[in-house]
Amino acid sequence: MKIENNSTDDVQAYRAVERIYHSYLTGLILHLSSRAGAARAAEIVFRMFRRQQATHFVASLKKLGLDRLPHAVASAQYNYLANQVGGVKVEYVYESDKKAWIRYPPPRWLWYGTAICGIPSEVSRGMLRGWHGNNGVVLGNPRLGFVCTGQTVDGQPGLEGYYREYDHELSPEERLQFSPGERCPPFRPELAPRLPETNWPESRLRKALRNYAMDYITSILPEMMSVLGPAEGGHLGGLAARLIGMHTFDDVASMLGGVEQGVAGFATALTRLLRGQGDDAEMHLEGDTAIVRQTTWRLMAGREQMSHAIFDAWNELWMGAALAHDRFMRVALISRRDAGDPVWAWEIREGR
């Protein structure tokens, strides 16, 4: 039996992939905070958001038509519109051409559910240092900074603050400031910017949400290896992935419309998930053994010089899912393209 690629959109798989990667991001940061310490977790989050900003910010400003606005306004509108595409709850308030607010009310997308209780304050600040406090540098405007007026993780009703263009150049220490006595004005949706009116089919919307979640993992895994080294980073990243794979599998199976028991059921689901994240994958089933092959790795496309620990950590998502499906089933990685083989391949067989 062979299941090959086809061009049909699998909306169920897009939803399941989004769930996996969103959960992995949150779980990974929690895992780092508790196992590696708040300071190192904050440094990794800082680097992740700095990498995200370098990859997306300037090009997306132009794409969204914001590049000719005053810098404080453009920065806040970018956060508002870009996060809306990712399904994040967000608000925007214009005060002047030199001052514009952005607010992320609860529940926070990044720290959804009970995770909010495990995020140290410095980790949240790491996000602000990585992106919000660096906009002036990226835009070539040394007078632009960000003032944080509240953090959800500290018990305030949302992460909020404003971009402000000052009348003087800011020192590096002044680019991100904290002023907890101030409060964001009320949000008026009718005055907020809008994305271009489009009638997106569900498949396109689900792809956008999937991409938003996956993109964070693309950024955070290499930064983990840089800060912690491949041994510790790979261990912590892999253990977090295994836990997420196990604990999301029931939800993922439900989103896929159910997963049949046994090797064939899991191999079929894994193939759908690999395709659902945008990769070429196919399955061959012979008797009680299945081979799943993947020829691309969209998550890390274009990053040839990477530690093998990044793939090993990511692969634990599927090892965890397999354990939740059938803890006696055996799953082995028998070929890996990052080691010179033509494909990545998993062999899945009964273990009893």
Residue pairs with C-beta under 8 A, 6 or more apart in sequence:
1 264
1 284
1 285
1 286
2 282
2 283
2 284
2 285
3 268
3 271
3 282
3 283
3 285
4 282
5 275
5 280
5 281
5 282
9 203
9 207
10 272
10 275
10 276
11 202
11 203
11 206
12 255
12 256
12 257
12 272
13 256
13 272
13 273
13 275
13 276
14 203
14 206
14 207
14 209
14 210
14 276
15 206
15 210
15 255
16 251
16 252
16 255
16 256
16 272
16 273
16 276
17 210
17 213
17 214
17 273
17 276
17 277
18 206
18 209
18 210
18 212
18 213
19 248
19 251
19 252
19 255
20 244
20 245
20 248
20 252
20 273
20 317
21 210
21 213
21 214
21 216
21 217
21 277
22 109
22 112
22 213
23 244
23 247
23 248
24 217
24 240
24 241
24 244
24 317
25 110
25 213
25 216
25 217
25 220
26 110
26 111
26 112
26 115
27 115
27 240
27 243
27 244
28 217
28 220
28 224
28 237
28 240
28 241
28 244
29 41
29 44
29 45
29 110
29 119
29 123
29 220
30 115
30 118
30 119
30 240
31 236
31 239
31 240
31 243
32 40
32 41
32 44
32 224
32 236
32 240
33 41
33 118
33 119
33 120
33 123
34 118
35 236
36 228
36 232
36 236
38 120
38 122
38 123
39 122
40 227
40 228
41 120
41 123
41 126
42 120
42 122
42 123
42 125
42 126
43 126
43 227
44 126
44 220
44 223
44 224
44 227
44 228
45 123
45 126
45 127
45 130
45 220
46 126
46 127
46 129
46 130
47 130
47 223
47 226
47 227
48 130
48 216
48 219
48 220
48 223
49 126
49 127
49 129
49 130
49 131
49 219
50 130
50 131
50 134
51 219
51 222
51 223
52 130
52 131
52 215
52 216
52 219
53 130
53 131
53 134
53 135
53 138
54 138
55 219
56 82
57 78
57 131
57 135
57 138
58 67
58 138
58 139
60 78
60 82
61 67
61 74
61 78
64 77
64 78
64 81
64 82
64 195
66 74
66 77
66 78
66 81
67 74
69 77
70 97
70 98
70 165
71 135
71 136
71 139
71 141
71 144
71 163
71 165
72 97
72 98
72 99
72 100
72 144
72 162
72 163
72 164
72 165
73 94
73 97
73 100
73 163
74 139
75 100
75 132
75 135
75 139
75 144
75 146
75 163
76 92
76 94
76 100
76 101
76 102
76 162
76 163
77 92
77 100
77 193
79 90
79 92
79 102
79 132
80 90
80 91
80 92
80 102
80 192
80 193
81 193
81 195
83 90
83 104
83 109
84 90
84 195
85 195
85 208
85 212
86 109
86 208
86 209
86 212
86 213
87 109
87 209
87 212
88 104
88 109
89 104
89 105
89 106
89 107
89 108
89 109
90 102
90 103
90 104
90 105
91 101
91 102
91 103
91 104
91 105
91 184
91 187
91 192
92 100
92 101
92 102
92 103
92 187
92 192
92 193
93 100
93 101
93 103
93 184
93 185
93 186
93 187
93 188
94 100
94 101
94 191
95 101
95 162
95 185
97 165
98 164
98 165
99 162
99 163
99 164
99 165
100 162
100 163
101 160
101 161
101 162
101 184
101 185
102 160
102 161
102 162
102 163
103 158
103 159
103 160
103 161
103 184
103 187
104 152
104 158
104 159
104 160
105 157
105 158
106 116
106 152
106 157
106 158
107 113
107 116
108 116
108 152
108 159
110 127
111 119
111 152
111 153
116 152
116 153
119 153
120 153
121 151
121 153
121 154
123 153
124 151
124 152
124 153
124 154
124 159
125 148
125 151
125 176
128 146
128 148
128 161
128 176
129 176
132 146
132 148
132 161
132 163
132 176
133 145
133 146
133 175
133 176
134 175
135 144
135 146
135 163
136 142
136 143
136 144
136 145
136 170
136 175
137 175
141 165
142 169
142 170
143 165
143 166
143 167
143 168
143 169
143 170
144 163
144 164
144 165
144 166
144 170
144 175
145 163
145 164
145 166
145 170
145 174
145 175
145 176
145 177
146 161
146 162
146 163
146 164
146 175
146 176
146 177
147 161
147 162
147 164
147 177
147 178
147 179
147 182
148 159
148 160
148 161
148 176
148 177
148 178
148 179
149 160
149 161
149 162
149 178
149 179
149 180
149 181
149 182
149 183
149 184
150 156
150 157
150 158
150 159
150 160
150 161
150 180
150 183
150 184
151 159
152 158
152 159
156 180
158 184
160 183
160 184
161 184
162 184
200 208
210 276
210 277
214 277
214 298
214 299
217 299
217 314
218 299
218 300
221 237
221 300
221 310
221 313
221 314
222 303
222 306
222 310
224 233
224 236
224 237
224 313
225 233
225 234
225 307
225 309
225 310
226 233
227 233
228 236
230 307
230 308
230 309
231 309
233 309
233 313
234 307
234 309
234 310
234 312
234 313
237 309
237 310
237 313
237 314
237 316
238 312
238 313
238 315
238 316
239 316
240 313
241 313
241 314
241 315
241 316
241 317
241 319
241 320
242 316
242 317
242 319
242 320
242 323
243 320
244 317
244 320
245 316
245 317
245 318
245 319
245 320
245 321
245 322
245 323
245 324
246 320
246 321
246 323
246 324
247 320
247 324
248 321
249 320
249 321
249 324
249 325
250 324
252 269
252 273
252 321
253 259
253 269
253 325
256 269
256 272
256 273
259 265
259 266
259 268
259 269
259 325
260 268
261 326
262 326
262 329
262 350
263 285
263 288
263 289
263 290
263 329
263 348
263 349
263 350
264 285
264 290
265 325
266 290
266 321
266 322
266 325
266 326
266 329
266 348
267 283
267 285
267 290
267 292
267 348
268 283
269 321
269 325
270 283
270 292
270 318
270 321
270 346
270 348
271 281
271 282
271 283
271 292
273 318
274 281
274 292
274 294
275 281
277 298
277 299
278 296
278 298
279 294
279 295
279 296
279 297
279 298
280 294
280 295
280 296
281 292
281 293
281 294
281 295
282 292
282 293
283 290
283 291
283 292
283 293
284 290
284 291
284 293
288 349
288 350
289 347
289 348
289 349
290 347
290 348
290 349
291 334
291 345
291 346
291 347
291 348
292 345
292 346
292 348
293 335
293 343
293 344
293 345
294 343
294 344
294 345
295 337
295 342
295 343
295 344
297 311
297 337
297 338
297 344
299 314
300 306
300 310
300 311
306 338
308 336
308 338
308 339
311 336
311 338
315 333
318 331
318 346
319 331
322 329
322 331
322 348
326 351
328 350
328 351
328 352
329 348
329 349
329 350
329 351
330 347
330 348
330 349
330 350
330 351
331 346
331 347
331 348
332 346
332 347
333 344
333 345
333 346
334 345
334 346
334 347
335 341
335 342
335 343
335 344
335 345
336 344
336 345
337 343
337 344
338 344
